[in-house]
Amino acid sequence: MRTNIELDDILMAEAMEMSGLSTKKAMVQCALEEYVRIRRQHDAIDALRRMGWDGDIDEMRDDWSPSVDWGVENGK
């Protein structure tokens, strides 16, 4: 779809420099994709919050054992 819009030249230049993109079209596409990705994340987080949680974080911490072998040696 072809669209003509007025954009802030300074903001566009800064975004292109930060992203490494070389065209305004690519920058606008990237910004739209990023916006949609972030909104989907926010929606997913909100959905999880609405589900509620019946756990006990203190009990979970008490059950945790540092002796569990996670396959990590010497803090690496």
Backbone as CSV, one residue per row, in Angstrom:
resi,resn,N_x,N_y,N_z,CA_x,CA_y,CA_z,C_x,C_y,C_z
1,MET,0.844,-1.167,0.000,0.000,0.000,0.000,0.897,1.241,0.000
2,ARG,0.602,2.137,-0.855,1.374,3.372,-0.939,0.679,4.441,-0.103
3,THR,1.444,5.116,0.745,0.912,6.149,1.626,1.894,7.303,1.701
4,ASN,1.385,8.504,1.656,2.222,9.694,1.828,1.924,10.297,3.194
5,ILE,2.979,10.481,4.005,2.806,11.052,5.338,3.929,12.042,5.630
6,GLU,3.634,12.980,6.498,4.636,13.947,6.957,5.297,13.370,8.203
7,LEU,6.622,13.296,8.199,7.365,12.757,9.332,8.374,13.777,9.834
8,ASP,8.687,13.701,11.105,9.709,14.550,11.709,11.068,14.105,11.162
9,ASP,11.714,14.969,10.384,12.982,14.618,9.740,14.080,14.285,10.749
10,ILE,14.139,15.030,11.835,15.179,14.798,12.842,14.953,13.453,13.532
11,LEU,13.708,13.180,13.884,13.380,11.907,14.522,13.655,10.737,13.579
12,MET,13.294,10.899,12.315,13.541,9.848,11.325,15.037,9.595,11.175
13,ALA,15.824,10.650,11.080,17.275,10.500,10.932,17.873,9.797,12.149
14,GLU,17.410,10.170,13.332,17.918,9.537,14.557,17.550,8.054,14.595
15,ALA,16.317,7.744,14.246,15.876,6.347,14.244,16.654,5.531,13.220
16,MET,16.878,6.089,12.047,17.626,5.377,11.009,19.065,5.142,11.441
17,GLU,19.650,6.130,12.085,21.028,5.980,12.568,21.103,4.897,13.649
18,MET,20.149,4.919,14.570,20.144,3.943,15.657,19.899,2.526,15.149
19,SER,19.059,2.402,14.141,18.691,1.076,13.637,19.661,0.541,12.594
20,GLY,20.386,1.450,11.966,21.271,1.028,10.884,20.547,0.841,9.564
21,LEU,19.276,1.190,9.533,18.507,1.069,8.294,18.826,2.243,7.376
22,SER,18.745,1.994,6.069,19.188,3.024,5.127,18.057,3.708,4.374
23,THR,16.815,3.244,4.541,15.704,3.906,3.848,14.591,4.240,4.834
24,LYS,13.852,5.290,4.511,12.715,5.672,5.350,11.653,4.581,5.340
25,LYS,11.449,3.974,4.182,10.463,2.901,4.075,10.804,1.755,5.027
26,ALA,12.062,1.350,5.043,12.491,0.269,5.933,12.328,0.674,7.395
27,MET,12.604,1.933,7.703,12.491,2.409,9.074,11.041,2.412,9.525
28,VAL,10.139,2.886,8.675,8.719,2.901,9.024,8.216,1.470,9.208
29,GLN,8.608,0.567,8.321,8.211,-0.837,8.435,8.712,-1.430,9.754
30,CYS,9.962,-1.168,10.081,10.560,-1.663,11.325,9.813,-1.105,12.535
31,ALA,9.505,0.182,12.511,8.808,0.816,13.631,7.415,0.225,13.811
32,LEU,6.714,-0.027,12.712,5.383,-0.624,12.805,5.451,-2.039,13.369
33,GLU,6.408,-2.823,12.903,6.568,-4.186,13.409,6.903,-4.182,14.894
34,GLU,7.771,-3.271,15.298,8.162,-3.169,16.709,6.973,-2.754,17.572
35,TYR,6.175,-1.814,17.082,4.995,-1.363,17.812,4.021,-2.525,18.031
36,VAL,3.749,-3.279,16.968,2.828,-4.410,17.065,3.376,-5.464,18.022
37,ARG,4.674,-5.752,17.953,5.292,-6.740,18.839,5.143,-6.325,20.301
38,ILE,5.424,-5.068,20.593,5.336,-4.571,21.967,3.893,-4.605,22.466
39,ARG,2.936,-4.203,21.629,1.531,-4.227,22.042,1.062,-5.649,22.318
40,ARG,1.514,-6.604,21.494,1.146,-8.003,21.730,1.722,-8.492,23.055
41,GLN,2.950,-8.086,23.372,3.550,-8.464,24.655,2.739,-7.887,25.812
42,HIS,2.367,-6.618,25.704,1.579,-5.974,26.759,0.236,-6.680,26.925
43,ASP,-0.398,-7.022,25.802,-1.684,-7.719,25.873,-1.526,-9.078,26.547
44,ALA,-0.453,-9.798,26.238,-0.208,-11.110,26.846,0.037,-10.968,28.345
45,ILE,0.803,-9.966,28.736,1.070,-9.730,30.160,-0.222,-9.380,30.887
46,ASP,-1.044,-8.520,30.277,-2.328,-8.165,30.888,-3.218,-9.394,31.049
47,ALA,-3.227,-10.274,30.052,-4.032,-11.499,30.140,-3.548,-12.377,31.290
48,LEU,-2.239,-12.487,31.456,-1.697,-13.272,32.567,-2.072,-12.658,33.909
49,ARG,-2.040,-11.345,33.995,-2.408,-10.678,35.252,-3.866,-10.936,35.605
50,ARG,-4.733,-10.962,34.599,-6.156,-11.190,34.853,-6.432,-12.621,35.311
51,MET,-5.513,-13.543,35.018,-5.701,-14.938,35.413,-5.553,-15.114,36.921
52,GLY,-4.798,-14.250,37.546,-4.566,-14.366,38.982,-3.532,-15.432,39.285
53,TRP,-3.131,-15.504,40.531,-2.133,-16.480,40.951,-2.399,-16.848,42.394
54,ASP,-2.422,-18.146,42.681,-2.712,-18.630,44.028,-1.481,-19.177,44.727
55,GLY,-0.314,-18.975,44.159,0.909,-19.525,44.731,1.395,-18.759,45.950
56,ASP,2.399,-19.319,46.591,3.033,-18.704,47.756,4.522,-18.578,47.464
57,ILE,4.966,-17.375,47.164,6.358,-17.165,46.761,7.325,-17.555,47.872
58,ASP,6.964,-17.315,49.131,7.855,-17.689,50.236,8.010,-19.207,50.314
59,GLU,6.919,-19.924,50.103,6.993,-21.387,50.111,7.845,-21.884,48.940
60,MET,7.690,-21.267,47.801,8.491,-21.658,46.641,9.970,-21.435,46.919
61,ARG,10.283,-20.347,47.580,11.683,-20.061,47.898,12.234,-21.086,48.885
62,ASP,11.404,-21.503,49.852,11.839,-22.509,50.826,12.093,-23.855,50.161
63,ASP,11.325,-24.161,49.120,11.477,-25.439,48.419,12.690,-25.461,47.509
64,TRP,13.226,-24.321,47.166,14.363,-24.248,46.244,15.612,-24.761,46.938
65,SER,16.381,-25.544,46.226,17.592,-26.116,46.803,18.784,-25.811,45.914
66,PRO,19.827,-25.186,46.477,21.014,-24.906,45.661,21.777,-26.166,45.297
67,SER,21.407,-27.297,45.894,22.125,-28.539,45.598,21.622,-29.200,44.315
68,VAL,20.592,-28.629,43.708,20.080,-29.196,42.462,21.155,-29.078,41.397
69,ASP,21.402,-30.159,40.680,22.420,-30.164,39.631,21.814,-29.600,38.350
70,TRP,22.170,-28.362,38.034,21.687,-27.706,36.823,22.683,-27.861,35.685
71,GLY,23.716,-28.654,35.879,24.709,-28.852,34.833,25.661,-27.684,34.693
72,VAL,25.720,-26.845,35.710,26.604,-25.682,35.691,27.705,-25.916,36.713
73,GLU,28.928,-25.740,36.274,30.055,-25.955,37.175,30.811,-24.654,37.415
74,ASN,31.238,-24.448,38.635,32.082,-23.306,39.007,31.474,-21.972,38.599
75,GLY,30.163,-21.852,38.706,29.511,-20.588,38.419,29.528,-20.188,36.959
76,LYS,29.812,-21.123,36.077,29.856,-20.797,34.642,28.582,-21.207,33.962
